[in-house]
Amino acid sequence: MNKVADDCIDTIDKLPTMMGELKSRSQQQSRTATVGLLNDTVAVTDLIPHSGSMVLLDRIINYDDQSLTAELVVRDDGLLGDNESVPAWAGIEYMAQTIAAYAGITARQANEPIRLGFLLGTRRFSSNIAAFKAGSKLTIRVNKIMQDDGLGVFDCLIQGMDVEVTANLNVFQLPLNNT
């Protein structure tokens, strides 16, 4: 297990260099969100460890200590699909980024840095569609089921016009004192 953790830490240490160009692009096209409990406007890119075109969420619409709700418009840029649709399984990334935003707001409230998280697995994935239509508006809600020692389980729901996708996501976040 130590070898796996060391490899993850080495990769994390290299991320700032690898992501430098994307970070500067993300600053140019920063998305913002008004977060109720924070009473301020927050850029989505300030909450998640993603940058550039990998930031898929457009805005945060609600947050409390157990859940977060975000919105996005399905893009036609070809990153996860084509100019007409994005496969429904890409909703797992939408859910994971919403969990990352939840963790980011939680960290921000505790005056802690935004940390990298890992998707460990997905359970009970269910979708009533094969693909999201490009241009469609989606609402993603994540509810914390359990969180302990960096491990978390979230109940996730994506809704839109004639869209309902659900899953439980298991995630892990490295502890702050991991040096």
N, C-alpha and C positions, 0 to 999 in steps of 0.2 A: 504494500500500500504506500510506503514512503516513496518508492520510485515513481509511482503514478502521481503522487502529490508534488514531488520535485519537478516532474515533467510539466505539470500544470503551472506551477509557479514560474518555471523558465519561460513558458509560452506567454504567460501574463506579463512578465518583465519585458518581453520583446514587443508586445502589442503597441505601446506608444510610438515606437519607430515605424512599425508596419502600418499603423493607421494614420500617420501624420498627414498625408495628403487628403484622406477622406475627412479628417477632422476639420481642416481648413475649409473644405467645401460645405461641411455641415454648419459651420458658423455663418456662412453666407445665406443658407436657406433654413434657418432655425425655425422650428414650429413651436408655438407657445400654447400654454394651457393655464386656465384659471383654476386653482385648486382651493376648494372651499375652506378646509381647515387651516391651510397655510396663509390664507388671506393675501395672496400675492400672485403675480403672473410668473409662471415658470416655463422655460423652454423644455420640451420633451427631451431634447438632447442633453439637458442638464440633469436628467433623472436616470437615464439608461446608458450603459457602456457601449453604445452603438454610435456610429457616425455616418455621415454622407447618405447615400441612397439606401443603406441598411436600416435607417430609422423609418419604420413603417407606420407608426402611430401618428395621427395628426394632432390630436388634443386629448387632454384628460378632462372628463366632465364631472367626475365625482370621486371622492376618496373618504374612507373612514378607517378606523384601526383594524378592520377585518376584510376590507374589500377596496377595489378600485374599478372604475368604469372609464373606458377610453373609446374614442372614435377614430375611424380612418375611412378614406375613400380608396377603394381598390385601384391600384395603379396599373397602367398599361405599358410600363417601361421595359417589360421583358425580364425583370430581375427574378421574379418567381413564376411567371407565366408568359403569356404573349400579349398582343395588343387587344385581345378580346376577353381573356379570362385568366384567372389564377386558380390552380387546383385547390380543392377544399382542404387537402392535407396541409397546405401552407398556413391554414388557420392555426396550426400548432405554433408557428412562429409568431403570429399575431397575439396568441395567448401568452406565450413566453415573454414577449416584449411588454405586455401589460403587467405581468408579474414583476418584471424588472423595474417598471415605473413605480409599482407599489413599494418595492424594496428601496428604490431611490428616494421616494418621498419619506419613507420611514427613516432612512439614513439621514436625510436632510433635517428632519425634525430633531434627531439626536445629535446634530452637528458632527456627523461622521461622513467619511468620503463615500462616493458611489463605488461599489465593488462589483467585480465580475461574478456572474452566476452561471450555473451549468444546468441544462435540462437533462435530467437523469432518465426520464421515461414518461410515457403517456399511457393512461389506462382509460378504458371505456370511451374511446373516441367514437362519436356518432355524428353523421352529417346527413341532412335531407337533400343535399345537392352534391354534384360531382365537382363543380367549380363555382367560384365567385365571379360575377360579371364585372369586367373593368368599368370603373366609374360608379359602382354601387357603394352606398354608404353602409358601413358596418359598425355596430356597437359591440364592444368586447367587455365582459364583466368577469373579474376574477374574485373569488371568495376564499380566504384562507381557511383551510380545514385544520391544518396542524403545522406547527413550526417549532423545531427543537434542534439545537446545536448545529445550525446551518442547513439542516434538512427541512424542506417544506413540501406540503401537499396543498394544491389549490384546485377548487372546483371552477371550471371555466365555461363560459357561454358566449357564443357569437350569434348576434341576431341582426337581421336586415330584412328587406322586402323579400318575403318567401324564403328566408334563410334561418336555419337553426342548426348550430354546430355545438356539440358539447364534448368535454373531456375532463379528466383529472390529470394534472401535470405534477410530476415529482421533480423538485429542483434542489440544488445545493449551492450555497454561497460560502466562500472561504471566510474564516474568521478574521477579524481586524488584526489580531496580533500574529498572523501567519507571516513570519519573516524567514 
